């Protein structure tokens, strides 16, 4: 499935573009307006990158924290380090395991999506920001031919941005 997303400055432009697509015979169940008074990003299914990053970091933590604990404890056993003399031999190995678990937790944040949470990523965030700024999106989904035809029609409305996407076959 192909998608075409056009960013328009105001509601009047968005409605005019929608009407032009309707006049050209597009299946209107494949054309959507996103913005104030129409569908929201969540209703349309535009992924919230922060939500995805948190979900990915939690998934990674599920595996990396226990692995880190075991690896930290094993490292402490193998090297026989006595870093914390006050903790005794068993205490040193437990502290090594806890430090390894902490390292696994940090790995889940940095590798599992925490950087995406902090710095943002993907195209969903800019589109959400434009919707929050009061802009409107016209989304057309269909075959490559349909999106190419829609591109030609939408260009006459001078959108701020027009971008095509191809959904990967899973």
OpenMM code with the backbone's topology and positions (N, CA, C; nanometers):
from openmm import Vec3, app, unit

residues = "UNK UNK UNK UNK UNK UNK UNK UNK UNK UNK UNK UNK UNK UNK UNK UNK UNK UNK UNK UNK UNK UNK UNK UNK UNK UNK UNK UNK UNK UNK UNK UNK UNK UNK UNK UNK UNK UNK UNK UNK UNK UNK UNK UNK UNK UNK UNK UNK UNK UNK UNK UNK UNK UNK UNK UNK UNK UNK UNK UNK UNK UNK UNK UNK UNK UNK UNK UNK UNK UNK UNK UNK UNK UNK UNK UNK UNK UNK UNK UNK UNK UNK UNK UNK UNK UNK UNK UNK UNK UNK UNK UNK UNK UNK UNK UNK UNK UNK UNK UNK UNK UNK UNK UNK UNK UNK UNK UNK UNK UNK UNK UNK UNK UNK UNK UNK UNK UNK UNK UNK UNK UNK UNK UNK UNK UNK UNK UNK UNK UNK UNK UNK UNK UNK UNK UNK UNK UNK UNK UNK UNK UNK UNK UNK UNK UNK UNK UNK UNK UNK UNK UNK UNK UNK UNK UNK UNK UNK UNK UNK UNK UNK UNK UNK UNK UNK UNK UNK UNK UNK".split()
positions = [
    Vec3(0.0845, -0.1177, 0.0000),
    Vec3(0.0000, 0.0000, 0.0000),
    Vec3(0.0891, 0.1241, 0.0000),
    Vec3(0.0541, 0.2219, -0.0811),
    Vec3(0.1267, 0.3484, -0.0885),
    Vec3(0.0458, 0.4565, -0.0195),
    Vec3(0.1183, 0.5501, 0.0414),
    Vec3(0.0552, 0.6629, 0.1074),
    Vec3(0.1142, 0.7914, 0.0529),
    Vec3(0.0315, 0.8942, 0.0431),
    Vec3(0.0760, 1.0274, 0.0068),
    Vec3(0.0273, 1.1215, 0.1157),
    Vec3(0.1183, 1.2001, 0.1724),
    Vec3(0.0832, 1.2929, 0.2792),
    Vec3(0.1194, 1.4331, 0.2335),
    Vec3(0.0198, 1.5218, 0.2309),
    Vec3(0.0414, 1.6620, 0.1939),
    Vec3(0.0057, 1.7491, 0.3135),
    Vec3(0.0925, 1.8457, 0.3445),
    Vec3(0.0699, 1.9384, 0.4562),
    Vec3(0.0190, 2.0694, 0.3988),
    Vec3(-0.1008, 2.1080, 0.4431),
    Vec3(-0.1620, 2.2317, 0.3954),
    Vec3(-0.1773, 2.3300, 0.5112),
    Vec3(-0.1679, 2.4581, 0.4801),
    Vec3(-0.1607, 2.5615, 0.5824),
    Vec3(-0.2880, 2.5867, 0.6604),
    Vec3(-0.4046, 2.5697, 0.5971),
    Vec3(-0.5281, 2.5994, 0.6696),
    Vec3(-0.6418, 2.5082, 0.6257),
    Vec3(-0.7521, 2.5218, 0.6960),
    Vec3(-0.8679, 2.4358, 0.6728),
    Vec3(-0.9272, 2.4567, 0.5337),
    Vec3(-0.9308, 2.5796, 0.4877),
    Vec3(-0.9899, 2.6099, 0.3572),
    Vec3(-0.9121, 2.5397, 0.2461),
    Vec3(-0.7801, 2.5465, 0.2536),
    Vec3(-0.6957, 2.4773, 0.1550),
    Vec3(-0.7193, 2.3264, 0.1599),
    Vec3(-0.7271, 2.2729, 0.2811),
    Vec3(-0.7459, 2.1279, 0.2972),
    Vec3(-0.8795, 2.0840, 0.2387),
    Vec3(-0.9850, 2.1611, 0.2648),
    Vec3(-1.1171, 2.1257, 0.2124),
    Vec3(-1.1211, 2.1390, 0.0605),
    Vec3(-1.0535, 2.2407, 0.0074),
    Vec3(-1.0485, 2.2585, -0.1384),
    Vec3(-0.9738, 2.1424, -0.2039),
    Vec3(-0.8634, 2.1004, -0.1423),
    Vec3(-0.7873, 1.9873, -0.1958),
    Vec3(-0.8705, 1.8594, -0.1898),
    Vec3(-0.9407, 1.8390, -0.0795),
    Vec3(-1.0265, 1.7222, -0.0633),
    Vec3(-1.1347, 1.7213, -0.1722),
    Vec3(-1.1962, 1.8383, -0.1950),
    Vec3(-1.3012, 1.8500, -0.2978),
    Vec3(-1.2453, 1.8229, -0.4370),
    Vec3(-1.1231, 1.8710, -0.4632),
    Vec3(-1.0604, 1.8465, -0.5942),
    Vec3(-1.0360, 1.6979, -0.6154),
    Vec3(-0.9921, 1.6298, -0.5114),
    Vec3(-0.9716, 1.4843, -0.5224),
    Vec3(-1.1042, 1.4123, -0.5448),
    Vec3(-1.2084, 1.4593, -0.4754),
    Vec3(-1.3411, 1.3998, -0.4907),
    Vec3(-1.3929, 1.4211, -0.6334),
    Vec3(-1.3719, 1.5401, -0.6869),
    Vec3(-1.4169, 1.5739, -0.8218),
    Vec3(-1.3454, 1.4887, -0.9267),
    Vec3(-1.2201, 1.4512, -0.8996),
    Vec3(-1.1416, 1.3701, -0.9928),
    Vec3(-1.1737, 1.2206, -0.9818),
    Vec3(-1.2661, 1.1844, -0.8939),
    Vec3(-1.3130, 1.0465, -0.8874),
    Vec3(-1.2366, 0.9550, -0.7932),
    Vec3(-1.1628, 1.0111, -0.6982),
    Vec3(-1.0920, 0.9280, -0.6007),
    Vec3(-1.1920, 0.8641, -0.5050),
    Vec3(-1.1625, 0.7415, -0.4625),
    Vec3(-1.2457, 0.6740, -0.3622),
    Vec3(-1.2261, 0.7490, -0.2301),
    Vec3(-1.3314, 0.8110, -0.1801),
    Vec3(-1.3167, 0.8993, -0.0649),
    Vec3(-1.2904, 0.8242, 0.0658),
    Vec3(-1.3081, 0.6927, 0.0666),
    Vec3(-1.2694, 0.6163, 0.1849),
    Vec3(-1.1177, 0.5987, 0.1919),
    Vec3(-1.0473, 0.6369, 0.0841),
    Vec3(-0.9010, 0.6287, 0.0802),
    Vec3(-0.8348, 0.7659, 0.0979),
    Vec3(-0.9165, 0.8714, 0.1152),
    Vec3(-0.8657, 1.0072, 0.1341),
    Vec3(-0.9092, 1.0540, 0.2724),
    Vec3(-0.8151, 1.1060, 0.3496),
    Vec3(-0.8435, 1.1476, 0.4867),
    Vec3(-0.7849, 1.2853, 0.5129),
    Vec3(-0.8610, 1.3669, 0.5855),
    Vec3(-0.8098, 1.4958, 0.6327),
    Vec3(-0.7797, 1.4800, 0.7810),
    Vec3(-0.6598, 1.5209, 0.8192),
    Vec3(-0.6215, 1.5229, 0.9601),
    Vec3(-0.6035, 1.6680, 1.0017),
    Vec3(-0.6549, 1.7031, 1.1163),
    Vec3(-0.6410, 1.8387, 1.1672),
    Vec3(-0.7586, 1.8724, 1.2563),
    Vec3(-0.7610, 1.9948, 1.3051),
    Vec3(-0.8661, 2.0406, 1.3952),
    Vec3(-1.0017, 2.0300, 1.3269),
    Vec3(-1.0955, 1.9591, 1.3892),
    Vec3(-1.2277, 1.9401, 1.3323),
    Vec3(-1.2398, 1.8143, 1.2474),
    Vec3(-1.1277, 1.7493, 1.2226),
    Vec3(-1.1250, 1.6262, 1.1450),
    Vec3(-1.0578, 1.5185, 1.2300),
    Vec3(-1.0062, 1.4157, 1.1673),
    Vec3(-0.9380, 1.3096, 1.2418),
    Vec3(-0.8116, 1.3617, 1.3089),
    Vec3(-0.7839, 1.3070, 1.4263),
    Vec3(-0.6587, 1.3398, 1.4945),
    Vec3(-0.5521, 1.2396, 1.4510),
    Vec3(-0.4282, 1.2678, 1.4886),
    Vec3(-0.3175, 1.1770, 1.4547),
    Vec3(-0.3402, 1.0402, 1.5176),
    Vec3(-0.3927, 1.0367, 1.6409),
    Vec3(-0.4168, 0.9090, 1.7082),
    Vec3(-0.5310, 0.8322, 1.6436),
    Vec3(-0.6359, 0.9011, 1.6046),
    Vec3(-0.7482, 0.8350, 1.5384),
    Vec3(-0.7067, 0.7759, 1.4043),
    Vec3(-0.6184, 0.8456, 1.3349),
    Vec3(-0.5717, 0.7962, 1.2052),
    Vec3(-0.4751, 0.6793, 1.2217),
    Vec3(-0.4042, 0.6749, 1.3360),
    Vec3(-0.3081, 0.5679, 1.3594),
    Vec3(-0.1651, 0.6126, 1.3380),
    Vec3(-0.1412, 0.7444, 1.3383),
    Vec3(-0.0061, 0.7965, 1.3275),
    Vec3(0.0658, 0.7637, 1.4573),
    Vec3(0.1716, 0.6870, 1.4486),
    Vec3(0.2410, 0.6356, 1.5661),
    Vec3(0.3027, 0.7492, 1.6456),
    Vec3(0.2823, 0.7439, 1.7774),
    Vec3(0.3468, 0.8404, 1.8661),
    Vec3(0.4872, 0.7890, 1.8942),
    Vec3(0.5924, 0.8592, 1.8472),
    Vec3(0.7283, 0.8078, 1.8633),
    Vec3(0.7707, 0.7924, 2.0091),
    Vec3(0.7183, 0.8753, 2.0976),
    Vec3(0.7541, 0.8635, 2.2390),
    Vec3(0.6983, 0.7337, 2.2976),
    Vec3(0.5761, 0.7041, 2.2608),
    Vec3(0.5135, 0.5810, 2.3092),
    Vec3(0.5895, 0.4582, 2.2588),
    Vec3(0.6275, 0.4602, 2.1318),
    Vec3(0.7025, 0.3496, 2.0735),
    Vec3(0.8391, 0.3345, 2.1392),
    Vec3(0.9066, 0.4466, 2.1680),
    Vec3(1.0393, 0.4422, 2.2300),
    Vec3(1.0308, 0.3827, 2.3704),
    Vec3(0.9301, 0.4216, 2.4460),
    Vec3(0.9131, 0.3675, 2.5817),
    Vec3(0.8852, 0.2177, 2.5752),
    Vec3(0.7999, 0.1781, 2.4835),
    Vec3(0.7672, 0.0358, 2.4682),
    Vec3(0.8911, -0.0460, 2.4321),
    Vec3(0.9724, 0.0064, 2.3399),
    Vec3(1.0934, -0.0638, 2.2985),
    Vec3(1.1953, -0.0706, 2.4118),
    Vec3(1.2113, 0.0387, 2.4873),
    Vec3(1.3055, 0.0392, 2.5997),
    Vec3(1.2629, -0.0612, 2.7065),
    Vec3(1.1335, -0.0703, 2.7338),
    Vec3(1.0847, -0.1687, 2.8319),
    Vec3(1.1097, -0.3115, 2.7844),
    Vec3(1.0872, -0.3347, 2.6561),
    Vec3(1.1113, -0.4681, 2.6011),
    Vec3(1.2584, -0.5065, 2.6149),
    Vec3(1.3468, -0.4122, 2.5821),
    Vec3(1.4906, -0.4395, 2.5932),
    Vec3(1.5306, -0.4601, 2.7393),
    Vec3(1.4719, -0.3838, 2.8309),
    Vec3(1.5052, -0.3970, 2.9729),
    Vec3(1.4667, -0.5356, 3.0247),
    Vec3(1.3582, -0.5905, 2.9724),
    Vec3(1.3129, -0.7226, 3.0141),
    Vec3(1.4240, -0.8266, 2.9945),
    Vec3(1.5045, -0.8102, 2.8895),
    Vec3(1.6128, -0.9034, 2.8611),
    Vec3(1.7471, -0.8572, 2.9143),
    Vec3(1.7757, -0.7296, 2.9045),
    Vec3(1.9104, -0.6820, 2.9369),
    Vec3(1.9378, -0.6705, 3.0867),
    Vec3(1.8381, -0.6377, 3.1668),
    Vec3(1.8625, -0.6238, 3.3111),
    Vec3(1.8992, -0.7589, 3.3733),
    Vec3(1.8215, -0.8659, 3.3522),
    Vec3(1.8637, -0.9951, 3.4093),
    Vec3(1.9965, -1.0445, 3.3513),
    Vec3(2.0161, -1.0264, 3.2204),
    Vec3(2.1420, -1.0659, 3.1588),
    Vec3(2.2572, -0.9872, 3.2204),
    Vec3(2.2372, -0.8586, 3.2419),
    Vec3(2.3396, -0.7748, 3.3039),
    Vec3(2.3717, -0.8201, 3.4454),
    Vec3(2.2682, -0.8607, 3.5198),
    Vec3(2.2909, -0.9090, 3.6563),
    Vec3(2.3778, -1.0351, 3.6547),
    Vec3(2.3422, -1.1283, 3.5685),
    Vec3(2.4194, -1.2533, 3.5585),
    Vec3(2.5615, -1.2243, 3.5106),
    Vec3(2.5760, -1.1395, 3.4095),
    Vec3(2.7082, -1.1080, 3.3563),
    Vec3(2.7935, -1.0344, 3.4598),
    Vec3(2.7326, -0.9422, 3.5343),
    Vec3(2.8056, -0.8686, 3.6376),
    Vec3(2.8514, -0.9611, 3.7492),
    Vec3(2.7624, -1.0511, 3.7909),
    Vec3(2.7998, -1.1491, 3.8938),
    Vec3(2.9085, -1.2429, 3.8442),
    Vec3(2.8980, -1.2896, 3.7193),
    Vec3(2.9987, -1.3797, 3.6630),
    Vec3(3.1338, -1.3094, 3.6504),
    Vec3(3.1322, -1.1844, 3.6100),
    Vec3(3.2569, -1.1086, 3.5995),
    Vec3(3.3227, -1.0964, 3.7367),
    Vec3(3.2413, -1.0679, 3.8369),
    Vec3(3.2947, -1.0548, 3.9726),
    Vec3(3.3532, -1.1877, 4.0209),
    Vec3(3.2863, -1.2980, 3.9902),
    Vec3(3.3363, -1.4312, 4.0289),
    Vec3(3.4667, -1.4649, 3.9565),
    Vec3(3.4709, -1.4370, 3.8271),
    Vec3(3.5884, -1.4722, 3.7478),
    Vec3(3.7116, -1.3893, 3.7830),
    Vec3(3.6923, -1.2630, 3.8095),
    Vec3(3.8065, -1.1755, 3.8360),
    Vec3(3.8466, -1.1744, 3.9827),
    Vec3(3.7552, -1.2188, 4.0687),
    Vec3(3.7812, -1.2217, 4.2132),
    Vec3(3.8191, -1.0838, 4.2668),
    Vec3(3.7570, -0.9801, 4.2102),
    Vec3(3.7825, -0.8443, 4.2581),
    Vec3(3.7223, -0.8273, 4.3981),
    Vec3(3.7897, -0.7537, 4.4798),
    Vec3(3.7406, -0.7251, 4.6148),
    Vec3(3.7231, -0.5739, 4.6247),
    Vec3(3.6336, -0.5208, 4.5411),
    Vec3(3.6138, -0.3761, 4.5313),
    Vec3(3.5533, -0.3183, 4.6583),
    Vec3(3.4593, -0.3876, 4.7174),
    Vec3(3.3923, -0.3402, 4.8385),
    Vec3(3.4263, -0.4355, 4.9530),
    Vec3(3.5331, -0.4053, 5.0216),
    Vec3(3.5817, -0.4937, 5.1278),
    Vec3(3.4781, -0.5108, 5.2381),
    Vec3(3.4032, -0.4081, 5.2664),
    Vec3(3.3030, -0.4128, 5.3726),
    Vec3(3.1880, -0.5090, 5.3411),
    Vec3(3.1683, -0.5456, 5.2133),
    Vec3(3.0562, -0.6308, 5.1742),
    Vec3(3.0880, -0.7795, 5.1854),
    Vec3(3.2136, -0.8148, 5.1971),
    Vec3(3.2494, -0.9557, 5.2019),
    Vec3(3.2490, -1.0166, 5.0633),
    Vec3(3.2833, -1.1463, 5.0559),
    Vec3(3.2962, -1.2118, 4.9250),
    Vec3(3.1623, -1.2222, 4.8528),
    Vec3(3.0593, -1.2714, 4.9203),
    Vec3(2.9270, -1.2870, 4.8576),
    Vec3(2.8683, -1.1503, 4.8242),
    Vec3(2.8860, -1.0554, 4.9143),
    Vec3(2.8349, -0.9202, 4.8916),
    Vec3(2.8981, -0.8555, 4.7693),
    Vec3(3.0279, -0.8767, 4.7491),
    Vec3(3.0959, -0.8229, 4.6315),
    Vec3(3.0361, -0.8788, 4.5030),
    Vec3(3.0060, -1.0078, 4.5025),
    Vec3(2.9482, -1.0695, 4.3827),
    Vec3(2.8057, -1.0177, 4.3587),
    Vec3(2.7302, -0.9979, 4.4672),
    Vec3(2.5948, -0.9424, 4.4517),
    Vec3(2.5999, -0.7980, 4.4001),
    Vec3(2.6929, -0.7204, 4.4548),
    Vec3(2.7080, -0.5817, 4.4068),
    Vec3(2.7512, -0.5815, 4.2601),
    Vec3(2.8398, -0.6734, 4.2224),
    Vec3(2.8791, -0.6860, 4.0815),
    Vec3(2.7583, -0.7167, 3.9938),
    Vec3(2.6709, -0.8050, 4.0436),
    Vec3(2.5483, -0.8369, 3.9699),
    Vec3(2.4567, -0.7161, 3.9579),
    Vec3(2.4428, -0.6402, 4.0671),
    Vec3(2.3582, -0.5207, 4.0635),
    Vec3(2.4147, -0.4146, 3.9681),
    Vec3(2.5456, -0.3998, 3.9680),
    Vec3(2.6064, -0.3052, 3.8746),
    Vec3(2.5883, -0.3513, 3.7299),
    Vec3(2.5962, -0.4816, 3.7084),
    Vec3(2.5694, -0.5352, 3.5749),
    Vec3(2.4246, -0.5121, 3.5328),
    Vec3(2.3309, -0.5297, 3.6276),
    Vec3(2.1894, -0.5042, 3.5990),
    Vec3(2.1679, -0.3568, 3.5665),
    Vec3(2.2371, -0.2686, 3.6391),
    Vec3(2.2286, -0.1253, 3.6121),
    Vec3(2.2795, -0.0958, 3.4706),
    Vec3(2.3896, -0.1599, 3.4336),
    Vec3(2.4432, -0.1438, 3.2983),
    Vec3(2.3450, -0.1938, 3.1937),
    Vec3(2.2777, -0.3051, 3.2217),
    Vec3(2.1762, -0.3568, 3.1298),
    Vec3(2.0593, -0.2600, 3.1164),
    Vec3(2.0212, -0.1982, 3.2282),
    Vec3(1.9137, -0.0985, 3.2242),
    Vec3(1.9516, 0.0217, 3.1398),
    Vec3(2.0762, 0.0665, 3.1554),
    Vec3(2.1226, 0.1796, 3.0735),
    Vec3(2.1270, 0.1407, 2.9260),
    Vec3(2.1691, 0.0177, 2.8993),
    Vec3(2.1714, -0.0297, 2.7610),
    Vec3(2.0322, -0.0326, 2.7005),
    Vec3(1.9321, -0.0724, 2.7795),
    Vec3(1.7954, -0.0769, 2.7276),
    Vec3(1.7443, 0.0630, 2.6955),
    Vec3(1.7877, 0.1617, 2.7717),
    Vec3(1.7447, 0.2989, 2.7441),
    Vec3(1.8126, 0.3513, 2.6186),
    Vec3(1.9454, 0.3347, 2.6106),
    Vec3(2.0178, 0.3923, 2.4975),
    Vec3(1.9985, 0.3136, 2.3686),
    Vec3(1.9985, 0.1819, 2.3761),
    Vec3(1.9849, 0.1010, 2.2547),
    Vec3(1.8401, 0.0718, 2.2217),
    Vec3(1.7538, 0.0737, 2.3220),
    Vec3(1.6162, 0.0314, 2.3018),
    Vec3(1.5186, 0.1410, 2.2669),
    Vec3(1.5631, 0.2610, 2.2469),
    Vec3(1.4696, 0.3647, 2.2056),
    Vec3(1.4750, 0.4902, 2.2882),
    Vec3(1.5552, 0.4941, 2.3916),
    Vec3(1.5632, 0.6131, 2.4746),
    Vec3(1.6143, 0.7343, 2.3997),
    Vec3(1.7059, 0.7125, 2.3065),
    Vec3(1.7554, 0.8259, 2.2280),
    Vec3(1.6455, 0.8786, 2.1369),
    Vec3(1.5619, 0.7889, 2.0846),
    Vec3(1.4472, 0.8335, 2.0056),
    Vec3(1.3492, 0.9114, 2.0907),
    Vec3(1.3381, 0.8740, 2.2177),
    Vec3(1.2510, 0.9450, 2.3102),
    Vec3(1.3047, 1.0851, 2.3364),
    Vec3(1.4355, 1.0965, 2.3514),
    Vec3(1.4969, 1.2252, 2.3830),
    Vec3(1.5067, 1.3142, 2.2594),
    Vec3(1.5564, 1.2592, 2.1497),
    Vec3(1.5830, 1.3394, 2.0303),
    Vec3(1.4741, 1.3312, 1.9248),
    Vec3(1.3777, 1.2409, 1.9413),
    Vec3(1.2727, 1.2237, 1.8417),
    Vec3(1.3250, 1.1485, 1.7218),
    Vec3(1.2358, 1.0960, 1.6423),
    Vec3(1.2804, 1.0241, 1.5244),
    Vec3(1.1650, 0.9882, 1.4348),
    Vec3(1.1946, 0.9591, 1.3118),
    Vec3(1.0923, 0.9205, 1.2160),
    Vec3(1.0140, 1.0408, 1.1657),
    Vec3(0.9196, 1.0145, 1.0772),
    Vec3(0.8402, 1.1216, 1.0178),
    Vec3(0.7136, 1.1517, 1.0964),
    Vec3(0.6731, 1.0634, 1.1866),
    Vec3(0.5484, 1.0840, 1.2587),
    Vec3(0.5547, 1.2095, 1.3452),
    Vec3(0.6667, 1.2365, 1.4084),
    Vec3(0.6782, 1.3514, 1.4980),
    Vec3(0.6630, 1.4843, 1.4235),
    Vec3(0.7314, 1.5063, 1.3107),
    Vec3(0.7090, 1.6324, 1.2387),
    Vec3(0.5632, 1.6510, 1.1960),
    Vec3(0.4968, 1.5429, 1.1554),
    Vec3(0.3565, 1.5550, 1.1173),
    Vec3(0.2708, 1.5891, 1.2382),
    Vec3(0.2986, 1.5282, 1.3519),
    Vec3(0.2252, 1.5618, 1.4744),
    Vec3(0.2485, 1.7077, 1.5124),
    Vec3(0.3725, 1.7537, 1.4991),
    Vec3(0.4031, 1.8936, 1.5316),
    Vec3(0.3267, 1.9894, 1.4403),
    Vec3(0.3160, 1.9546, 1.3132),
    Vec3(0.2417, 2.0402, 1.2201),
    Vec3(0.0935, 2.0424, 1.2555),
    Vec3(0.0389, 1.9279, 1.2946),
    Vec3(-0.1013, 1.9251, 1.3370),
    Vec3(-0.1202, 2.0098, 1.4626),
    Vec3(-0.0247, 2.0009, 1.5551),
    Vec3(-0.0332, 2.0822, 1.6776),
    Vec3(-0.0218, 2.2309, 1.6478),
    Vec3(0.0444, 2.2658, 1.5378),
    Vec3(0.0597, 2.4069, 1.4981),
    Vec3(-0.0619, 2.4575, 1.4204),
    Vec3(-0.1644, 2.3734, 1.4034),
    Vec3(-0.2860, 2.4172, 1.3362),
    Vec3(-0.2895, 2.3896, 1.1866),
    Vec3(-0.1944, 2.3133, 1.1371),
    Vec3(-0.1919, 2.2783, 0.9945),
    Vec3(-0.2833, 2.1575, 0.9714),
    Vec3(-0.3041, 2.1254, 0.8456),
    Vec3(-0.3891, 2.0124, 0.8075),
    Vec3(-0.3111, 1.9183, 0.7168),
    Vec3(-0.3403, 1.7897, 0.7293),
    Vec3(-0.2784, 1.6885, 0.6444),
    Vec3(-0.3864, 1.6243, 0.5587),
    Vec3(-0.3529, 1.6040, 0.4326),
    Vec3(-0.4370, 1.5223, 0.3438),
    Vec3(-0.3583, 1.3946, 0.3205),
    Vec3(-0.4197, 1.2819, 0.3527),
    Vec3(-0.3543, 1.1527, 0.3338),
    Vec3(-0.4343, 1.0733, 0.2303),
    Vec3(-0.3648, 1.0297, 0.1260),
    Vec3(-0.4272, 0.9476, 0.0214),
    Vec3(-0.3564, 0.8135, 0.0232),
    Vec3(-0.4329, 0.7064, 0.0318),
    Vec3(-0.3711, 0.5744, 0.0255),
    Vec3(-0.4272, 0.4975, -0.0932),
    Vec3(-0.3387, 0.4196, -0.1540),
    Vec3(-0.3786, 0.3429, -0.2708),
    Vec3(-0.2560, 0.2930, -0.3441),
    Vec3(-0.2761, 0.2555, -0.4678),
    Vec3(-0.1655, 0.2045, -0.5490),
    Vec3(-0.0731, 0.3199, -0.5880),
    Vec3(0.0388, 0.2844, -0.6479),
    Vec3(0.1352, 0.3860, -0.6920),
    Vec3(0.0715, 0.4804, -0.7936),
    Vec3(-0.0109, 0.4281, -0.8793),
    Vec3(-0.0784, 0.5094, -0.9801),
    Vec3(-0.1720, 0.6100, -0.9142),
    Vec3(-0.2452, 0.5661, -0.8132),
    Vec3(-0.3393, 0.6532, -0.7417),
    Vec3(-0.2644, 0.7663, -0.6726),
    Vec3(-0.1564, 0.7330, -0.6025),
    Vec3(-0.0819, 0.8367, -0.5299),
    Vec3(-0.0125, 0.9327, -0.6269),
    Vec3(0.0304, 0.8835, -0.7409),
    Vec3(0.0936, 0.9714, -0.8403),
    Vec3(-0.0094, 1.0701, -0.8956),
    Vec3(-0.1301, 1.0203, -0.9242),
    Vec3(-0.2390, 1.1086, -0.9717),
    Vec3(-0.2751, 1.2121, -0.8656),
    Vec3(-0.2805, 1.1665, -0.7406),
    Vec3(-0.3138, 1.2575, -0.6301),
    Vec3(-0.2055, 1.3634, -0.6128),
    Vec3(-0.0806, 1.3264, -0.6335),
    Vec3(0.0303, 1.4222, -0.6226),
    Vec3(0.0107, 1.5358, -0.7216),
    Vec3(-0.0229, 1.5026, -0.8449),
    Vec3(-0.0438, 1.6051, -0.9477),
    Vec3(-0.1576, 1.6995, -0.9099),
    Vec3(-0.2629, 1.6472, -0.8521),
    Vec3(-0.3774, 1.7304, -0.8126),
    Vec3(-0.3420, 1.8172, -0.6922),
    Vec3(-0.2752, 1.7580, -0.5930),
    Vec3(-0.2451, 1.8317, -0.4698),
    Vec3(-0.1381, 1.9388, -0.4895),
    Vec3(-0.0506, 1.9219, -0.5865),
    Vec3(0.0549, 2.0222, -0.6108),
    Vec3(-0.0025, 2.1595, -0.6452),
    Vec3(-0.1211, 2.1636, -0.7063),
    Vec3(-0.1807, 2.2923, -0.7433),
    Vec3(-0.2218, 2.3734, -0.6212),
    Vec3(-0.2318, 2.3098, -0.5050),
    Vec3(-0.2674, 2.3807, -0.3820),
    Vec3(-0.1438, 2.4277, -0.3053),
    Vec3(-0.0269, 2.4091, -0.3638),
    Vec3(0.1017, 2.4498, -0.3073),
    Vec3(0.1176, 2.4084, -0.1606),
    Vec3(0.1200, 2.2783, -0.1367),
    Vec3(0.1360, 2.2317, 0.0018),
    Vec3(0.2748, 2.2658, 0.0555),
    Vec3(0.2831, 2.2814, 0.1871),
    Vec3(0.4124, 2.3069, 0.2519),
    Vec3(0.5073, 2.1905, 0.2288),
    Vec3(0.4511, 2.0716, 0.2292),
    Vec3(0.5306, 1.9505, 0.2118),
    Vec3(0.4401, 1.8453, 0.1498),
    Vec3(0.4970, 1.7657, 0.0624),
    Vec3(0.4233, 1.6525, 0.0066),
    Vec3(0.5210, 1.5350, 0.0011),
    Vec3(0.4810, 1.4237, 0.0609),
    Vec3(0.5717, 1.3099, 0.0768),
    Vec3(0.4965, 1.1815, 0.0502),
    Vec3(0.5597, 1.0924, -0.0235),
    Vec3(0.5019, 0.9614, -0.0488),
    Vec3(0.5714, 0.8544, 0.0331),
    Vec3(0.4973, 0.7540, 0.0724),
    Vec3(0.5497, 0.6422, 0.1513),
    Vec3(0.5001, 0.5122, 0.0935),
    Vec3(0.5818, 0.4090, 0.1047),
    Vec3(0.5412, 0.2754, 0.0632),
    Vec3(0.5444, 0.1884, 0.1879),
    Vec3(0.4303, 0.1263, 0.2174),
    Vec3(0.4220, 0.0384, 0.3339),
    Vec3(0.4920, -0.0932, 0.3003),
    Vec3(0.5886, -0.1341, 0.3821),
    Vec3(0.6598, -0.2584, 0.3521),
    Vec3(0.5673, -0.3795, 0.3633),
    Vec3(0.5866, -0.4763, 0.2756),
    Vec3(0.5090, -0.6009, 0.2807),
    Vec3(0.5649, -0.6868, 0.3921),
    Vec3(0.4801, -0.7186, 0.4887),
    Vec3(0.5250, -0.7978, 0.6033),
    Vec3(0.4729, -0.9366, 0.5939),
] * unit.nanometer
topology = app.Topology()
chain = topology.addChain("A")
for resn in residues:
    res = topology.addResidue(resn, chain)
    for name in ("N", "CA", "C"):
        topology.addAtom(name, app.Element.getBySymbol(name[0]), res)
